[in-house]
Each structure stands twice: as structure tokens, then as C-alpha cells.
Amino acid sequence: MIAYITRRLITSVFLICVVATLIFLAVHLLPGNPAEVLLSGGGSSSPSEESIEELSSELGLDEPLAVQYRDYLGGRILGDLGDSYQSGTSVSADIKERLPWTLELLAAAGIIAIAVGIPLGLIAALNRGGIVDSVISGMASVGISIPVFVVGIMLVYIFALQLRWLPSGGYVGLFEEPAQHLQNLILPAASIAVDLAAVVALMTRSATSDVLGQDWVRTARSKGLPRRKILARHVVRNAMNPVITVIGLRLGALLGGTVLVESVFTWPGLSSLLVEAANQRDYLVVQGIVLVIASLFILLNLLVDIAYSVLDPRVARD
């Protein structure tokens, strides 16, 4: 187990270095001088040669490419993502301030999706081919097909504008007003959770149906073991491996796709900072956020692999 986790950890660190390298190359392969692009505001003005040279020197763009890469990668390894050109503040500090809000949003969405998706998937599998199975599968298919921002707008219209049960957006600190904070969190988290819960329900249904068809399940039933005991101790545990994999992958994908949700609900997370930086052409901030999101995606996959190996020790022995 330890050797398996060590291998996966080394692989994850290598992948993060690869991602950082690709981000570095993407900037330097773009046509034109990045300093000129920054000063010109994307072409809206014409900066002087002196100002371009000064900013190029400040950003280290006048150094050889190998030196730039060494400084870039070394800084990223140490957690230094540079300073924002627009605000002059540390990119790392800006990300540390916004990242917890995005992670809170994803964690809440994950909890909702798991609490809803797994029970529905189990119910559908236990009633496979029946009306209940058809209803749950149909609802899950609809949930997957609706874009997340459409779900968000629908939830705002129903629960904020019509029923007036929840606020339509905004953010209040958890320790300032806990009740208001949770109210503001429900709708954006639910918007993300709809797609994830639908995927989890379908995967749970499929995996559980496959396990229920195994010979050893029929043998356990023939020996007179209670159905609840068979489900709790054997079926569910064996069916959870693909479900955990899907949850990890979908959460990682949603990490980079919360832009629209945060925009709809004015949630001050990492994605909204990414949009602001892109509009201001603050490339150091954009690079830093992309690197952090990619690293978190890799970390989620690492955690999924570890959980997979815990549920099925045979994975660690392969």
C-alpha cells in the first residue's frame, strides 16, 4: 500500500511540473511580446519602446529562455506565483484568499450530490426495470443534459424570486453571519450538485446492478443471509469503486467550470478572480490560477486512487 501511494505521489508531482512547463511555454509561444500586450491593454493603446523594455526587464523577459524557465519553475515549486501586474499584490496571496470559497462551494456540492445520488442509484438498482428505476434514470438524464448556468438561473427564479426562500446571490463571511452564509451557499452549491448527483446516481445504479448479478451474491442469498446485510457489507462496498472514481473526476472538472455559477450568484471564488484577471489581461494571475486548478485536479485524482486502493487492496498490489 505504501509503495503504491508513493508511486502515485511521485507521478502526481511529475504531472504538476509538466503542467507548469506547458503554461510557461504557452505564454512564450504566443506571438508578440507579453510585456507589450500587457501595456497595450490587448491592443487598445500603443506603449513606448522604453516602457516595453522596462517591463520586460522587470518581468525577466530579457533573460535567456532557459534562465526564465529555471526561475519560473523554481518559484512555482516554492509557492511563489509572482505579483499581479495590475494590482501589484502577490498572486499567491490573492489565490489563497479566494480558493477557500471555491473549495467550500465544491465541497458543499459534493456532499449534496453524494447524499442524493448514491441513495437514488441504489434504489434504482434494487428496482431495476421497474417504474421507480425508469423515473430515477430519466431524472438523472435530464440533470446531466441541462447546463449548470441554466440550473442556476432556474433555481434563482424558483427559490429566490418566486418563493423568496433563499437569497439570489452575494456572500457573507461564515463567522460574521453563519445563518446568512449558509443561505447564500445553498443555491450555488445545488446548481453544481445537480449534474454531479445525476452522474453519481447513474453510476451507482450501473455498478450496483453489476454486483447484484454476481454469483457470490446469489450464493449469499441462498445461504439465507439477510438482504440488508448483503447490501451493506458486500454489494455497496464493491460497487463504490467506480462511483468514487466518477466523483473525483467530475469534481475536478467542476473545479474549472464554476465560473458561470460564481458569476450567476456573485460568489467571490477563484473562478471569478480568473475572469477578472482575463478581462484585465493580467497574465501572471491567469497562469497562477490555471496552475492551481490543474494541481488540485491532479490531487483529487491522487485521493481517488488512494480511496480506490483502500476499498480494493488488489489495486495496490498490481
Rosetta blueprint (number, residue, H / E / L):
1 M L
2 I H
3 A H
4 Y H
5 I H
6 T H
7 R H
8 R H
9 L H
10 I H
11 T H
12 S H
13 V H
14 F H
15 L H
16 I H
17 C H
18 V H
19 V H
20 A H
21 T H
22 L H
23 I H
24 F H
25 L H
26 A H
27 V H
28 H H
29 L H
30 L L
31 P L
32 G L
33 N L
34 P H
35 A H
36 E H
37 V H
38 L H
39 L H
40 S H
41 G L
42 G L
43 G L
44 S L
45 S L
46 S L
47 P L
48 S L
49 E H
50 E H
51 S H
52 I H
53 E H
54 E H
55 L H
56 S H
57 S H
58 E H
59 L H
60 G L
61 L L
62 D L
63 E L
64 P L
65 L H
66 A H
67 V H
68 Q H
69 Y H
70 R H
71 D H
72 Y H
73 L H
74 G H
75 G H
76 R H
77 I H
78 L L
79 G L
80 D L
81 L L
82 G L
83 D E
84 S L
85 Y L
86 Q L
87 S L
88 G L
89 T L
90 S E
91 V H
92 S H
93 A H
94 D H
95 I H
96 K H
97 E H
98 R H
99 L H
100 P H
101 W H
102 T H
103 L H
104 E H
105 L H
106 L H
107 A H
108 A H
109 A H
110 G H
111 I H
112 I H
113 A H
114 I H
115 A H
116 V H
117 G H
118 I H
119 P H
120 L H
121 G H
122 L H
123 I H
124 A H
125 A H
126 L H
127 N L
128 R L
129 G L
130 G L
131 I H
132 V H
133 D H
134 S H
135 V H
136 I H
137 S H
138 G H
139 M H
140 A H
141 S H
142 V H
143 G H
144 I H
145 S H
146 I L
147 P L
148 V H
149 F H
150 V H
151 V H
152 G H
153 I H
154 M H
155 L H
156 V H
157 Y H
158 I H
159 F H
160 A H
161 L H
162 Q H
163 L L
164 R L
165 W L
166 L L
167 P L
168 S L
169 G L
170 G L
171 Y L
172 V L
173 G L
174 L L
175 F L
176 E L
177 E L
178 P H
179 A H
180 Q H
181 H H
182 L H
183 Q H
184 N H
185 L H
186 I H
187 L H
188 P H
189 A H
190 A H
191 S H
192 I H
193 A H
194 V H
195 D H
196 L H
197 A H
198 A H
199 V H
200 V H
201 A H
202 L H
203 M H
204 T H
205 R H
206 S H
207 A H
208 T H
209 S H
210 D H
211 V H
212 L H
213 G L
214 Q L
215 D H
216 W H
217 V H
218 R H
219 T H
220 A H
221 R H
222 S H
223 K L
224 G L
225 L L
226 P L
227 R H
228 R H
229 K H
230 I H
231 L H
232 A H
233 R H
234 H H
235 V H
236 V H
237 R H
238 N H
239 A H
240 M H
241 N H
242 P H
243 V H
244 I H
245 T H
246 V H
247 I H
248 G H
249 L H
250 R H
251 L H
252 G H
253 A H
254 L H
255 L H
256 G L
257 G L
258 T L
259 V H
260 L H
261 V H
262 E H
263 S H
264 V H
265 F L
266 T L
267 W L
268 P L
269 G L
270 L H
271 S H
272 S H
273 L H
274 L H
275 V H
276 E H
277 A H
278 A H
279 N H
280 Q L
281 R L
282 D L
283 Y H
284 L H
285 V H
286 V H
287 Q H
288 G H
289 I H
290 V H
291 L H
292 V H
293 I H
294 A H
295 S H
296 L H
297 F H
298 I H
299 L H
300 L H
301 N H
302 L H
303 L H
304 V H
305 D H
306 I H
307 A H
308 Y H
309 S H
310 V H
311 L H
312 D L
313 P L
314 R H
315 V H
316 A H
317 R H
318 D L
